[in-house]
Amino acid sequence: MKRFHPSWVAAAAAALLVACSGGGAGDQSVRVAYGKLVTFGDSLSDVGSYNVAPGIVAAMGGGRYTVNTGDAVNWTELLASTAGVDALCPAQTGLNTVQELVGFPPVPEVNHAGCYSYAQGGARVTDPVGPGNVALLALGDPSGALGQLTKPIVEQIARHLATTANGTFEAGDLVTVMAGGNDAIMQDATFKGMLAGGLDVATATAAVNASMQAAGTELAGYIKDQIVAKGAQRVVVVNLPDLSSTPRYLGADADTGTETDDHVTRALIQGLVTKFNDALAEGLTGTEDHVLLVDAYTVSRDQGAHPTQYGLTNVTNYACDVGENGVLKGLPTSLVCSTDTLVTGAGETWFYADEVHPTPYGYKLLAQLVTTEMAKKGWL
């Protein structure tokens, strides 16, 4: 199988630091001195919440939602290197696995002092039950056997504030927020359930759109009231990329409105994303002095339309093997994906590790987008 060689990671971080430095050729220091990076979000920002022994994720050589090369990092970790702060570590670890279903025992939740990456795979904005949460078993969803913690963003923020002396952020904190993807995925399931229950398409569509709009508004409110109002001076918020362009939804028929491979149409999922992003942007109006909203949605659509301009060679298939061999089947694929579980021919410049998560190269592109926008704002 194709082997990923992650040597570009260190080089990419160094290149980003040089490109975003505030001084001239002889001064590579950033314009702003940060004390630490505090991150809130979901799997796209998770630095190892479920990579705990003797859990199934650690046993399979996983840990992050990408191709786990051993030193694979996501965009928040690249940002930490660029900003010149300490490397990130997960603020909470654990797994509520169901041993009789996955073959591994649960691992107790542990909070880690001095670790400020609160992002967890499966996390939603407000609802505590996201993809992979054990509560889904009661609803007939076998993915719940993995037992992801899926602590929502509102709880992540509250946990951080509870660890500080005055319940506030420090002036030197750089804060990132990226969430909403799991809300869209769960609304996908809700939509199907509504149709199965006899609800018409128009009514079901309106209901899930309203839910996504509410989630975007809620996230904006948390950022304003629980982050900015609590003293954070620089908050980077990344909106949702275009999920309709991911392998998970590329199989859906956007023209006829029919469902393919048990997924909603691309048109519906794109509508969910735009409802969320529009509500998020509207809710953040007036916070520009302290909040940078990065438009990953527009860039992701351009990457899908013009991949070669971004050095991408494949934006439609996923690199991790989810075939009938069953090695990864039934698990959040890239969380336990390694260089030994790739499809034949998978390359380093493929964008997707699984149905929705980037490869290390995909995370590099996201980090470049964020750091470029931060440099424009004078934050790097």
PAKEKOL-554648 format. One record per residue: x, y, z of N, C-alpha, C in turn; residue in three letters. Coordinates in steps of 0.02 Angstrom, whole numbers, padded with zeros to 5 digits, always signed. Atoms other than C-alpha are relative to their C-alpha. Layout:
residues N
XYZXYZXYZAla/...
//
This chain:
residues 380
+00041-00060+00000+00000+00000+00000+00043+00063+00000Met/-00035-00063+00002+00049+00180-00025+00017+00024+00071Lys/-00021-00025-00065+00148+00251+00121+00001+00077+00000Arg/-00004-00072-00008+00124+00430+00181+00066+00018+00033Phe/-00062-00024-00029+00284+00522+00218-00012+00070+00027His/+00022-00063-00029+00244+00663+00341+00055+00051+00008Pro/-00056-00046-00009+00411+00754+00323-00019+00072-00017Ser/+00021-00068+00018+00317+00901+00247-00028+00038+00059Trp/+00034-00033-00054+00235+00938+00415+00043+00054+00031Val/-00045-00048-00031+00385+01021+00496+00017+00056-00049Ala/-00015-00051+00050+00428+01109+00334-00058+00047-00011Ala/+00058-00042+00010+00251+01171+00314-00008+00049+00057Ala/+00006-00044-00057+00247+01241+00490+00051+00056-00004Ala/-00052-00051+00006+00412+01330+00460-00016+00050-00055Ala/+00017-00044+00056+00353+01398+00293-00056+00048+00019Ala/+00054-00042-00022+00193+01463+00372+00025+00055+00046Leu/-00027-00049-00046+00291+01549+00508+00037+00055-00037Leu/-00037-00049+00039+00404+01635+00381-00049+00045-00038Val/+00047-00038+00042+00259+01686+00269-00041+00049+00041Ala/+00044-00042-00040+00161+01761+00413+00038+00044+00050Cys/-00038-00038-00048+00303+01844+00508-00010+00074-00009Ser/+00013-00072+00003+00287+02027+00550+00060+00040-00022Gly/-00059-00039+00016+00466+02079+00517+00024-00012-00070Gly/-00029+00009+00065+00580+02083+00368+00037-00066-00005Gly/-00034+00063+00012+00697+01949+00302+00039-00025+00060Ala/-00039+00020-00057+00799+01951+00460-00039-00009+00064Gly/+00042+00004-00060+00653+01950+00582-00059-00044-00014Asp/+00053+00048+00014+00541+01798+00580-00049-00006+00059Gln/+00045+00003-00057+00447+01838+00741-00070+00021-00021Ser/+00069-00019+00015+00258+01850+00740-00014+00069+00029Val/+00015-00068-00021+00179+02021+00763-00033+00001+00069Arg/+00035+00004-00064+00078+01964+00914+00031-00056+00042Val/-00027+00051-00045+00151+01872+01064-00058-00035+00036Ala/+00054+00038-00031+00029+01736+01117+00026-00041+00059Tyr/-00018+00040-00057+00031+01647+01283-00016-00073-00010Gly/+00021+00069+00013-00065+01491+01231-00056+00000-00051Lys/+00055+00011+00047-00187+01422+01105-00054-00040+00035Leu/+00057+00034-00030-00360+01373+01169-00048-00017-00057Val/+00041+00021+00057-00466+01271+01047-00064-00033+00022Thr/+00065+00030-00011-00649+01225+01045-00026-00025-00067Phe/+00024+00025+00063-00728+01114+00914-00015-00074+00000Gly/+00017+00070+00011-00756+00941+00843+00060-00038-00026Asp/-00053+00044+00023-00656+00807+00753+00054+00036-00041Ser/-00049-00035+00041-00572+00932+00637+00053+00035+00041Leu/-00048-00032-00045-00484+01008+00788+00023-00045+00056Ser/-00015+00047-00054-00471+00855+00901+00073-00024-00006Asp/-00071+00019+00001-00289+00818+00949+00013-00065+00037Val/-00012+00065-00031-00317+00649+01032-00044-00015+00059Gly/+00045+00012-00056-00468+00646+01148-00013-00073+00012Ser/+00018+00071-00006-00497+00462+01113+00061-00046-00009Tyr/-00061+00039+00009-00316+00406+01093+00027-00020+00068Asn/-00017+00020-00069-00308+00321+01263+00002-00076+00005Val/-00007+00073-00012-00249+00148+01314-00042-00019+00061Ala/-00006+00053+00050-00316+00017+01325-00055+00003-00053Pro/+00056-00007+00046-00448+00086+01208+00014-00023-00070Gly/-00005+00026+00068-00482+00028+01031+00038+00047-00046Ile/-00033-00048+00044-00418+00189+00952+00076-00005+00005Val/-00072+00007-00010-00245+00176+01029+00025-00067-00025Ala/-00020+00068+00021-00240-00011+00994+00007-00005-00075Ala/-00002+00004+00072-00270+00019+00809+00047+00052-00031Met/-00049-00047+00025-00136+00153+00795-00031+00065-00024Gly/+00033-00062+00021-00259+00297+00777+00011+00056+00049Gly/-00005-00056-00047-00289+00457+00872-00029+00064-00026Gly/+00027-00060+00030-00332+00596+00751-00041-00019-00061Arg/+00044+00013+00056-00460+00608+00613+00035+00018-00065Tyr/-00039-00011+00061-00340+00594+00468+00037-00066-00013Thr/-00044+00058+00007-00209+00471+00405+00052+00005+00056Val/-00044-00004-00058-00118+00435+00568+00069-00028-00017Asn/-00067+00019+00022+00063+00433+00515+00048-00010+00059Thr/-00044+00003-00058+00133+00434+00691+00015+00069+00026Gly/-00008-00069-00021+00166+00619+00691-00046+00046-00040Asp/+00050-00039+00036+00014+00677+00593-00030+00053+00047Ala/+00029-00054-00039-00058+00843+00651-00057+00031-00039Val/+00054-00034+00034-00214+00942+00614+00015+00075-00003Asn/-00012-00071+00012-00235+01126+00574+00013+00039+00063Trp/-00011-00037-00062-00242+01183+00756+00072-00010+00025Thr/-00069+00013-00022-00075+01100+00792+00050+00037-00043Glu/-00043-00041+00043+00004+01183+00641-00004+00073+00020Leu/+00008-00069-00022-00068+01348+00702+00038+00013+00064Leu/-00037-00009-00062+00007+01323+00874+00074+00010-00014Ala/-00070-00008+00018+00178+01301+00795+00013+00068-00031Ser/-00008-00065+00033+00155+01455+00687-00004+00057+00050Thr/+00009-00053-00049+00096+01560+00834+00054+00000+00054Ala/-00055+00003-00048+00247+01506+00937-00021-00017+00071Gly/+00023+00020-00067+00150+01429+01082+00013-00074+00010Val/-00011+00071-00015+00162+01261+01167-00044-00045-00043Asp/+00039+00049+00038+00104+01107+01074-00065-00016+00037Ala/+00065+00014-00029-00078+01063+01103-00003-00071+00029Leu/+00016+00066-00028-00138+00919+01211-00074+00000+00018Cys/+00073+00003-00013-00317+00858+01241-00016+00016+00072Pro/+00020-00019-00068-00403+00937+01390-00038-00055+00035Ala/+00036+00056-00029-00507+00781+01416+00008-00061-00045Gln/-00005+00063+00037-00483+00600+01364-00048-00051+00030Thr/+00043+00054-00023-00589+00444+01377-00040-00030-00056Gly/+00043+00034+00048-00704+00324+01285-00053-00041+00037Leu/+00053+00039-00031-00872+00251+01333-00018-00061-00043Asn/+00010+00057+00045-00849+00097+01223-00042-00055+00033Thr/+00038+00058-00022-00965-00052+01237+00041-00062-00017Val/-00050+00053+00011-00843-00196+01259-00027-00059-00040Gln/+00027+00058+00035-00958-00334+01199-00012+00012-00074Glu/+00011-00017+00070-00981-00242+01035+00065+00016-00038Leu/-00062-00019+00034-00805-00177+00997+00061-00039+00023Val/-00055+00042-00022-00696-00296+01096+00050+00035+00046Gly/-00045-00037-00044-00614-00161+01204-00041+00032+00055Phe/+00037-00030-00057-00664-00095+01376-00004+00075-00006Pro/+00002-00074-00002-00717+00085+01408+00061+00026+00037Pro/-00055-00033-00034-00584+00207+01465-00028+00061+00036Val/+00031-00054-00039-00631+00328+01605+00018+00070-00027Pro/-00013-00069+00017-00646+00514+01570+00050+00029+00049Glu/-00051-00032-00042-00496+00611+01633+00011+00071-00027Val/-00015-00068+00018-00472+00799+01632+00075+00013+00012Asn/-00072-00010-00003-00294+00857+01601+00017+00074+00010His/-00019-00068-00015-00233+01015+01685+00057+00022-00045Ala/-00053-00026+00043-00126+01125+01574-00009-00017-00073Gly/+00016+00016+00070-00204+01057+01413-00061+00040-00021Cys/+00051-00048+00019-00312+01177+01314-00033-00015-00066Tyr/+00038+00020+00060-00377+01081+01164-00062-00038+00024Ser/+00063+00029-00025-00558+01049+01213-00040-00035-00055Tyr/+00036+00028+00057-00613+00993+01039-00005-00076+00005Ala/+00011+00072-00002-00687+00818+01030-00037-00023-00062Gln/+00035+00030+00057-00736+00710+00884-00072-00014+00017Gly/+00071+00011-00010-00925+00702+00867-00035+00057+00035Gly/+00031-00054-00037-00954+00864+00963-00046+00043-00043Ala/+00046-00046+00032-01101+00974+00917+00003+00068+00036Arg/-00001-00067-00030-01138+01155+00961-00029-00001+00071Val/+00035+00000-00065-01262+01126+01104-00021-00069+00022Thr/+00025+00067-00015-01331+00949+01095+00059-00046+00020Asp/-00055+00043-00022-01222+00825+01194+00005-00066-00037Pro/-00001+00065+00035-01265+00677+01081+00019+00012-00073Val/-00024-00006+00068-01160+00678+00924+00018-00068-00029Gly/-00019+00064+00031-01098+00544+00803+00049-00039+00044Pro/-00044+00043-00040-01019+00397+00894-00015+00000+00074Gly/+00017-00001-00071-01099+00438+01062-00039-00063+00018Asn/+00030+00063-00021-01155+00285+01160-00076+00004+00003Val/+00072-00008-00004-01331+00357+01177-00035-00018-00065Ala/+00030+00016+00065-01359+00322+00992-00019-00073-00006Leu/+00018+00071+00002-01367+00135+01026-00074-00010+00013Leu/+00071+00006-00017-01539+00159+01102-00045+00021-00058Ala/+00038-00022+00058-01593+00238+00938+00012-00045-00060Leu/-00013+00047+00054-01532+00091+00835+00060+00015-00042Gly/-00060-00018+00038-01370+00172+00777+00060-00036+00030Asp/-00055+00040-00028-01226+00047+00800+00064+00039+00009Pro/-00062-00039-00008-01094+00184+00786+00010+00022+00073Ser/-00006-00019-00070-01132+00224+00968+00043-00047+00041Gly/-00042+00048-00037-01033+00070+01019+00070+00026+00013Ala/-00066-00028-00010-00873+00171+01000+00002+00042+00063Leu/+00005-00037-00063-00931+00284+01142+00040+00065+00001Gly/-00034-00065-00001-00859+00451+01090-00034+00045+00052Gln/+00027-00042-00053-00881+00581+01227-00045+00055-00028Leu/+00038-00051+00037-00947+00716+01107-00025+00057+00044Thr/+00020-00057-00041-00950+00856+01236-00010+00061-00044Lys/+00015-00055+00047-01033+01004+01148+00041+00062+00014Pro/-00041-00061-00005-00951+01173+01120-00017+00040+00062Ile/+00019-00039-00059-01052+01258+01256+00030-00029+00063Val/-00030+00032-00059-00987+01131+01382+00076+00007-00001Glu/-00072-00010+00006-00809+01143+01316+00022+00068+00027Gln/-00016-00068-00023-00808+01330+01345-00008+00006+00075Ile/+00013-00004-00072-00884+01313+01518+00055-00035+00040Ala/-00053+00037-00035-00752+01184+01568+00064+00041+00003Arg/-00061-00041+00000-00612+01300+01516-00007+00058+00050His/+00008-00057-00045-00684+01449+01609+00002-00022+00073Leu/-00001+00026-00069-00703+01340+01764+00072-00013+00025Ala/-00069+00012-00020-00514+01309+01763+00039+00063+00012Thr/-00036-00062-00007-00465+01492+01762-00016+00034+00067Thr/+00007-00030-00066-00442+01599+01916-00063+00043+00006Ala/+00056-00047-00004-00577+01726+01874-00055-00017-00049Asn/+00051+00018+00049-00681+01630+01747+00004+00041-00063Gly/-00010-00042+00060-00605+01731+01605+00058-00028-00041Thr/-00058+00015+00043-00484+01713+01460+00055+00050+00016Phe/-00056-00045-00009-00311+01788+01471+00011+00042-00063Glu/-00009-00046+00057-00263+01934+01360+00044-00030-00054Ala/-00046+00029+00049-00127+01831+01276-00025-00063-00032Gly/+00027+00060+00030-00240+01687+01229-00018+00010-00073Asp/+00027+00005+00068-00269+01643+01047-00052-00056+00003Leu/+00055+00047-00006-00438+01555+01037-00025-00019-00070Val/+00030+00022+00063-00506+01450+00893-00065-00036+00013Thr/+00065+00033-00004-00683+01389+00864-00018-00025-00070Val/+00024+00028+00063-00739+01272+00725-00047-00058+00016Met/+00050+00051-00017-00899+01171+00739-00060+00007-00047Ala/+00061-00001+00039-01066+01132+00659-00007-00059-00048Gly/+00003+00055+00047-01021+00986+00547-00040-00059+00026Gly/+00038+00055-00028-01092+00857+00666-00073+00016+00008Asn/+00070-00019+00000-01251+00956+00683-00031-00014-00068Asp/+00026+00014+00067-01271+00943+00495-00009-00075-00012Ala/+00004+00073+00009-01235+00756+00496-00060-00029+00039Ile/+00056+00024-00040-01362+00728+00635-00067+00023-00030Met/+00061-00023+00034-01491+00833+00541-00013-00042-00062Gln/+00006+00047+00055-01458+00718+00393-00042-00060+00024Asp/+00036+00057-00027-01517+00573+00502-00071+00019+00020Ala/+00067-00023-00020-01663+00674+00570-00045+00007-00060Thr/+00038-00008+00062-01720+00716+00394-00026-00067-00026Phe/+00020+00066+00023-01722+00533+00345-00054-00030+00045Lys/+00050+00026-00047-01817+00489+00502-00068+00032-00011Gly/+00062-00035+00014-01948+00620+00462-00034-00028-00062Met/+00029+00027+00061-01971+00552+00287-00027-00071+00012Leu/+00022+00068-00015-01982+00374+00352-00064+00000+00042Ala/+00060-00006-00041-02115+00433+00474-00059+00028-00037Gly/+00056-00023+00042-02221+00499+00330-00003+00075-00011Gly/+00000-00072+00011-02177+00684+00336+00021+00016-00071Leu/-00017-00017+00068-02168+00769+00168+00068+00035-00002Asp/-00068-00025+00008-02001+00829+00099+00005+00073+00018Val/-00003-00071-00013-02041+01014+00108-00001+00016+00074Ala/+00005-00012-00072-02091+01009+00290+00062-00024+00037Thr/-00061+00027-00031-01943+00900+00338+00060+00045-00014Ala/-00055-00045+00018-01824+01014+00245-00001+00064+00041Thr/+00007-00062-00039-01891+01169+00331+00020-00011+00072Ala/-00015+00014-00070-01873+01086+00501+00075-00006+00012Ala/-00072+00009-00011-01691+01034+00481+00038+00065-00016Val/-00031-00065+00014-01646+01202+00402-00005+00046+00060Asn/+00010-00043-00059-01719+01290+00553+00046-00021+00057Ala/-00045+00025-00052-01618+01179+00669+00072+00022-00012Ser/-00068-00021+00016-01456+01219+00579+00009+00076+00008Met/-00003-00072-00010-01495+01404+00579+00005+00016+00075Gln/-00002-00011-00072-01526+01395+00766+00069-00018+00028Ala/-00066+00019-00024-01360+01305+00792+00052+00053-00016Ala/-00045-00053+00018-01267+01441+00698-00008+00061+00045Gly/+00014-00056-00044-01351+01575+00802+00025-00014+00070Thr/-00023+00018-00066-01313+01482+00962+00076+00004+00005Glu/-00073-00002-00002-01129+01463+00919+00024+00072+00002Leu/-00019-00070-00001-01115+01648+00881-00012+00031+00069Ala/+00015-00025-00066-01197+01685+01047+00051-00022+00052Gly/-00051+00025-00047-01074+01575+01142+00065+00038-00010Tyr/-00063-00035+00015-00928+01660+01055-00002+00071+00029Ile/+00006-00069-00024-00992+01834+01099-00005+00003+00076Lys/+00015-00006-00071-01055+01801+01275+00046-00039+00046Asp/-00041+00043-00043-00940+01663+01338+00074+00001-00017Gln/-00071-00004+00018-00777+01699+01247+00023+00073-00003Ile/-00020-00070+00006-00763+01881+01193-00018+00039+00063Val/+00021-00037-00060-00863+01949+01341+00038-00022+00062Ala/-00040+00025-00056-00752+01843+01454+00074+00016-00008Lys/-00068-00027+00003-00595+01933+01399+00044-00021-00058Gly/-00041+00021+00057-00532+01845+01241+00009+00058-00048Ala/-00016-00056+00044-00446+01972+01130+00004-00019-00074Gln/-00007+00023+00070-00416+01867+00974-00029-00070-00006Arg/+00037+00062+00009-00537+01731+00922-00007-00014-00075Val/+00005+00021+00070-00523+01639+00756-00058-00050-00005Val/+00059+00043+00011-00689+01564+00700+00001-00023-00072Val/+00000+00027+00067-00689+01449+00549-00069-00028-00015Val/+00067+00025+00015-00855+01420+00464+00003-00069-00032Asn/+00003+00068+00026-00913+01255+00392+00021-00004-00073Leu/-00014+00013+00070-00833+01192+00232-00062-00029-00033Pro/+00057+00026+00037-00950+01131+00096-00004-00075+00006Asp/+00006+00072-00010-01001+00959+00158-00029-00035-00061Leu/+00030+00032+00059-01097+00928-00003+00052-00021-00051Ser/-00054+00018+00046-00929+00915-00093+00045-00054+00027Ser/-00040+00053-00029-00861+00780+00022-00021-00067-00028Thr/+00018+00067+00024-00858+00595-00026-00065-00027+00031Pro/+00061+00023-00034-00999+00566+00100-00062+00017-00040Arg/+00060-00024+00033-01121+00666-00005+00006+00006-00076Tyr/-00007-00004+00072-01050+00662-00181-00044-00051-00036Leu/+00041+00051+00031-01155+00506-00213-00074+00018-00002Gly/+00070-00019-00001-01319+00598-00182-00018+00036-00065Ala/+00024-00029+00063-01422+00652-00332-00025+00070+00012Asp/+00018-00070-00012-01428+00842-00331-00054+00025-00047Ala/+00047-00025+00050-01541+00856-00482-00072-00024+00012Asp/+00067+00028-00005-01688+00741-00448-00028+00003+00071Thr/+00023+00000-00069-01696+00756-00260-00009-00069+00029Gly/+00004+00067-00026-01687+00568-00240+00059-00013+00046Thr/-00054+00017-00046-01578+00484-00110+00041-00058-00028Glu/-00045+00051+00024-01426+00380-00155+00044-00023+00059Thr/-00042+00027-00053-01331+00266-00036-00021+00025+00069Asp/+00029-00018-00064-01446+00317+00107+00023+00068+00025Asp/-00018-00068-00018-01389+00498+00105-00050+00049-00029His/+00043-00052+00027-01489+00655+00083+00033+00029-00062Val/-00027-00029+00060-01468+00752-00077+00054+00051+00016Thr/-00053-00051-00008-01318+00865-00102-00031+00069+00010Arg/+00032-00066-00006-01436+01012-00120-00022+00012+00072Ala/+00023-00009-00069-01509+00983+00053+00059+00012+00047Leu/-00056-00006-00047-01342+00960+00142+00036+00067-00011Ile/-00030-00066+00012-01273+01115+00056-00043+00054+00032Gln/+00044-00048-00031-01426+01209+00116+00009+00003+00075Gly/-00011+00001-00072-01396+01152+00294+00064+00038+00019Leu/-00063-00034-00013-01217+01214+00287-00007+00075-00008Val/+00006-00072+00011-01262+01383+00215-00045+00033+00052Thr/+00042-00027-00054-01402+01408+00343+00041+00011+00063Lys/-00044-00005-00059-01276+01376+00481+00049+00057-00008Phe/-00051-00051+00011-01141+01486+00406-00029+00070-00001Asn/+00032-00066+00004-01259+01630+00370-00020+00024+00070Asp/+00021-00019-00068-01328+01627+00547+00061+00016+00044Ala/-00062-00012-00038-01152+01617+00620+00028+00069-00017Leu/-00027-00065+00021-01092+01767+00517-00044+00057+00026Ala/+00045-00052-00023-01246+01869+00560+00005+00010+00075Glu/-00004-00005-00073-01231+01829+00744+00065+00031+00024Gly/-00065-00028-00019-01049+01885+00747+00009+00073-00022Leu/-00004-00070+00022-01087+02056+00672+00016+00045+00060Thr/-00019-00047-00053-01004+02191+00775+00057-00024+00044Gly/-00054+00027-00042-00868+02080+00849+00068+00002-00036Thr/-00059+00003+00044-00738+02115+00714+00065+00020+00035Glu/-00062-00019-00034-00613+02194+00835+00033-00060+00034Asp/-00027+00057-00037-00593+02028+00925-00011-00067-00034His/+00016+00063+00033-00660+01896+00805+00018+00004-00074Val/-00015+00009+00071-00591+01840+00637-00039-00059-00025Leu/+00040+00054+00029-00716+01739+00537+00033-00021-00066Leu/-00035+00026+00058-00623+01630+00412-00049-00040-00044Val/+00049+00030+00045-00722+01575+00259+00027-00063-00032Asp/-00022+00065+00027-00677+01392+00237-00050-00026-00052Ala/+00052+00024+00047-00841+01364+00141+00018+00018-00071Tyr/-00015-00022+00068-00794+01468-00010+00063-00033-00026Thr/-00063+00030+00022-00617+01401-00016-00009-00075-00014Val/+00010+00071+00011-00675+01220-00001-00034-00013-00067Ser/+00034+00007+00064-00789+01243-00150+00049+00012-00058Arg/-00049-00014+00052-00646+01317-00250+00051-00057-00005Asp/-00046+00057+00001-00532+01173-00200-00031-00058-00038Gln/+00033+00053+00037-00662+01052-00267-00004+00014-00074Gly/+00007-00018+00070-00680+01148-00429+00067+00006-00035Ala/-00067-00011+00030-00494+01186-00458+00054-00031+00043His/-00046+00033-00047-00394+01056-00361+00074+00011-00016Pro/-00071-00006+00017-00232+01074-00457+00031+00065+00023Thr/-00026-00064-00024-00217+01255-00403+00022-00004+00073Gln/-00018+00009-00070-00200+01191-00226+00048-00059+00010Tyr/-00045+00057-00004-00082+01049-00266-00035-00065+00015Gly/+00040+00060-00015-00222+00921-00247-00006-00044-00061Leu/+00006+00047+00055-00230+00766-00354-00064-00042+00003Thr/+00062+00037-00006-00391+00689-00288-00044+00033+00053Asn/+00046-00033-00047-00541+00776-00208-00068-00035+00002Val/+00063+00036+00003-00675+00643-00234+00002-00067+00037Thr/-00006+00065-00034-00609+00482-00154+00033+00008+00067Asn/-00034-00003-00064-00549+00443+00020+00057-00049+00002Tyr/-00062+00038-00001-00378+00375+00059-00003-00061+00045Ala/+00003+00055-00047-00426+00260+00203-00044-00056-00025Cys/+00035+00059+00026-00484+00084+00164-00062-00014+00041Asp/+00063+00018-00034-00667+00059+00208-00035-00055-00039Val/+00026+00053+00042-00689-00091+00096-00029-00058+00039Gly/+00033+00057-00030-00766-00259+00130+00046-00041+00045Glu/-00045+00038-00045-00611-00320+00222-00017+00012+00074Asn/+00024-00011-00068-00691-00245+00377+00051+00027+00048Gly/-00052-00025-00046-00528-00174+00448-00025+00061+00038Val/+00023-00062-00031-00609-00006+00481-00075+00006+00000Leu/+00072-00006+00009-00790-00041+00445-00036+00009+00067Lys/+00039-00012-00060-00911+00028+00573+00030+00050+00048Gly/-00032-00049-00043-00788+00150+00651+00007+00066-00038Leu/-00016-00063+00034-00758+00336+00616+00067-00009-00034Pro/-00055+00030+00036-00637+00284+00483+00068+00030+00014Thr/-00067-00028-00005-00494+00406+00490+00025+00003+00071Ser/-00022+00000-00069-00490+00404+00680+00046-00060+00013Leu/-00042+00059-00008-00411+00231+00665+00036-00017-00065Val/-00034+00010+00064-00334+00253+00493+00075+00011+00009Cys/-00072-00007-00002-00147+00228+00475+00029-00012-00070Ser/-00031+00012+00065-00022+00207+00335-00008-00073-00022Thr/+00010+00071+00017-00061+00020+00342-00072-00014-00023Asp/+00070+00011+00018-00246+00045+00304-00023+00049-00054Thr/+00017-00045+00055-00245+00147+00144-00021-00040-00061Leu/+00018+00031+00063-00325+00107-00021+00061+00000-00046Val/-00055+00003+00047-00206+00057-00159+00001+00063-00042Thr/-00007-00060+00041-00140+00211-00246-00013+00065+00035Gly/+00013-00061-00037-00188+00335-00111+00064+00041+00006Ala/-00059-00042-00001-00070+00483-00119-00003+00054+00052Gly/-00005-00052-00050-00011+00619-00004-00041+00062-00017Glu/+00036-00060+00021-00101+00752-00105-00074-00014-00014Thr/+00072+00010-00002-00272+00671-00093-00027+00045+00057Trp/+00027-00046-00051-00386+00787+00006-00033-00036+00058Phe/+00041+00032-00052-00496+00665+00102+00030-00064+00026Tyr/-00020+00062-00032-00442+00533+00226-00058-00049+00001Ala/+00060+00041+00000-00620+00468+00243-00057+00040-00031Asp/+00057-00032+00032-00795+00527+00200-00002+00076+00009Glu/+00004-00072-00012-00774+00700+00276+00064+00031+00028Val/-00059-00028-00033-00604+00719+00361+00060+00005-00047His/-00057-00010+00044-00447+00787+00277+00059-00047+00015Pro/-00066+00030-00008-00281+00702+00250+00045+00051+00034Thr/-00047-00050-00026-00129+00784+00329+00010+00059-00048Pro/-00007-00055+00048-00111+00883+00168-00060+00046+00001Tyr/+00060-00041-00004-00291+00941+00181+00002+00046+00060Gly/-00006-00043-00060-00258+01004+00358+00052+00055-00012Tyr/-00050-00051+00016-00104+01094+00293-00032+00058-00038Lys/+00034-00052+00039-00213+01187+00168-00045+00043+00045Leu/+00042-00038-00046-00335+01236+00306+00042+00045+00044Leu/-00044-00041-00041-00193+01297+00416+00026+00060-00039Ala/-00023-00055+00041-00127+01401+00272-00053+00053-00009Gln/+00055-00048+00007-00297+01480+00247-00007+00042+00063Leu/+00009-00035-00063-00313+01524+00431+00057+00048+00013Val/-00057-00043-00015-00138+01593+00451+00005+00059-00049Thr/+00001-00055+00048-00153+01696+00292-00050+00054+00021Thr/+00050-00049-00022-00313+01777+00355+00021+00034+00065Glu/-00025-00031-00061-00234+01806+00525+00054+00052-00015Met/-00053-00047+00018-00084+01890+00445-00030+00063-00030Ala/+00034-00058+00029-00199+02004+00345-00029+00045+00054Lys/+00031-00038-00054-00282+02057+00507+00052+00027+00049Lys/-00053-00023-00044-00115+02088+00590+00007-00040+00063Gly/-00003+00044-00059-00132+01942+00711+00059-00048-00003Trp/-00061+00040+00006+00025+01854+00647+00053+00041-00034Leu/
//
